[in-house]
Every structure is written in structure tokens, then in C-alpha cells.
């Protein structure tokens, strides 16, 4: 009996030693990770749940990054503000965003520059009882005040002889929440991007206006200037991968990207319906000065920034971004 007790005591002591060593092992692992991070050549791309981000996920799925010998890590954020916080914290060095939000990024992070366009589009989606844009006068529309959704709404209202004061604007940063608020009728309409547009349609909402899917709707790829200074070849290879994915998506459609659409927030039903969409993803092109200047003017009018930004100071030229 004594021998058995001794054996049990030995086993217990061994287990106790192993448990007590776990924090030490974790500490060594963390130190090793920190050392690796300092020499890490991985490009860290921050995205939101927008269709403009899809080519980056498709490039990962099809191993285009491997083909172009570039290491890429994708990080997804629910809102533009969350993405901006990650940029400020140094967690990402490339971002898929829009020109309006870029002005905020550049204001808080002087080293960030516009690299090129991305294909994306927005839409005004309303509960089915509303027939057109003008029927929303006096109604509540959900947008994100800090990104391009309000800018899109302002321009759309102007085309319909309306002003922002003709509607009630509700700030709802999260796209998924905008869709659910629309379904529960907490709002009458919302500015969305796909796959949120398709999600709302599956809930019975109606699209009153949708931008044509192209690369001139204000969606962009932004990069840290530190990255283009030290790893410009990697950035060009990232753009090569994006362009390959854009070409492949245009050729094959959304069918091979069903799982990726789910990752971007699509429901299974809306992902299936998106297979019927004909979206032509263009290669990344240089952002036009006129488009940049308009976004800056708007951002200043909304007090997102205080000083006017000059296009020549806020862009970076990459070999793989075409005219």
C-alpha cells in the first residue's frame, strides 16, 4: 500500500511540475514570436466585409500569393473605424477602404498613401413599400458617417433634387446591423455594399439605386509608405495577385467564391443568389486626381479632416498599378 502511495505521489509531483512550467513555456513562446515579428516579411492586409475585398480572399484561396512569392495575412474588421484602429496600432500595413475613409487614415497616419483602385459598389436599399429615392423624404436611412456611404447618399439625393436635411440619417457602422435594422424596420433604408445588399434583398428589401460595379466608385487599396520603401517588390507582387484574382473572378463569376462570400458575411441564400450577378472586377488602376479631390472636399465639409490634402502628397506609384 505504501509503495502504491509513493507511486501516486510521484505521479502527482510530476504533474504539478508540468503545470507549474506552463507559464514559463508560454513566456518563452511569446518571446520567440516577438523576435519573429520583428523580422516578419508578411504583408498584413486589413479589409471590411465589402465586395471590394473579395479579390484578396480569392487570391489567397487560389494560392496566387504563393505563385507571386509574397507572404500575405488577411485580417477582417466589421467597420471602417475598427480597420482604422488596427492601422493606428500597426496591426496592418495594407488596407482595402474608400477615399473618404482614407482621409481619416492619412490624417492619423502620415505614412499611409493611396496605391490604387479596387472594384466595389454601394446601393441604397429600402423596405419594399418605398418605390423610389424621393419616397424616402422624411424617412430614416442607416449609413456609416465616417466612410463613403454617407458621401454616396449625399450625391444620390442631389441627383434626385433632395438634400441630406430631407432625410433622417442614422449612424450604424456595422453592415450586418444595418441589414438587421432594415429587416426589423428600425430604419426605412440603408446604404449597403455586397454581400450585405444581397442579404437585405433575401429579407425582402428593395434596391432603389445601385452603382455600376467598376473600379471608379471610390474603393481603393491603401498602403503604408514604410512598406513601399522597404518591400516595394512585395507590394507589387501583392497587386499582381490581386489583378490575377480580379481577372479570374470576372471570367468565372462568384460560383467558385461561395465559401469566401460566406466569410465576408453573406448568408447561404444570398451567396447562392450572387452567383447570378455579373460583376467585372478590374485590375487596380491609379486613382484619378479629380475623384480624390472631391472626396477630400467632402471629408473637409463633414469635419472628418481640417486641412486640405494634396493628391501628389497622398499617393504612391507602383509598377503594377496601371493607368
Secondary structure, 3 states (H helix, E strand, C coil): CHHHHHHHHHHHHHHHHHHHHHHHHHHHHHHHHHHHHHCCCCEEEEECCCHHHHHHHHHHHCCHHHHCCCCEEEEECCCHHHHHHHHHCCCCCEEEEEHHHHHHHHHHCCCEEEEEECCECEEEEECCCCCCHHHHCCCEEEECCCCHHHHHHHHHHHHCCCCHHHCEEEECCCHHHHHHHHHCCCCCEEEEECCHHHHHHHCCCEEEEECCCECCCCEEEEEEHHHHHHCHHHHHHHHHHHHHHHHHHHHHCCHHHHHHHHHCCCCHHHHHHHCCCCCCCCCCECCCHHHHHHHHHHHHHCCCCCCCCCHHHCECCCCCCEC
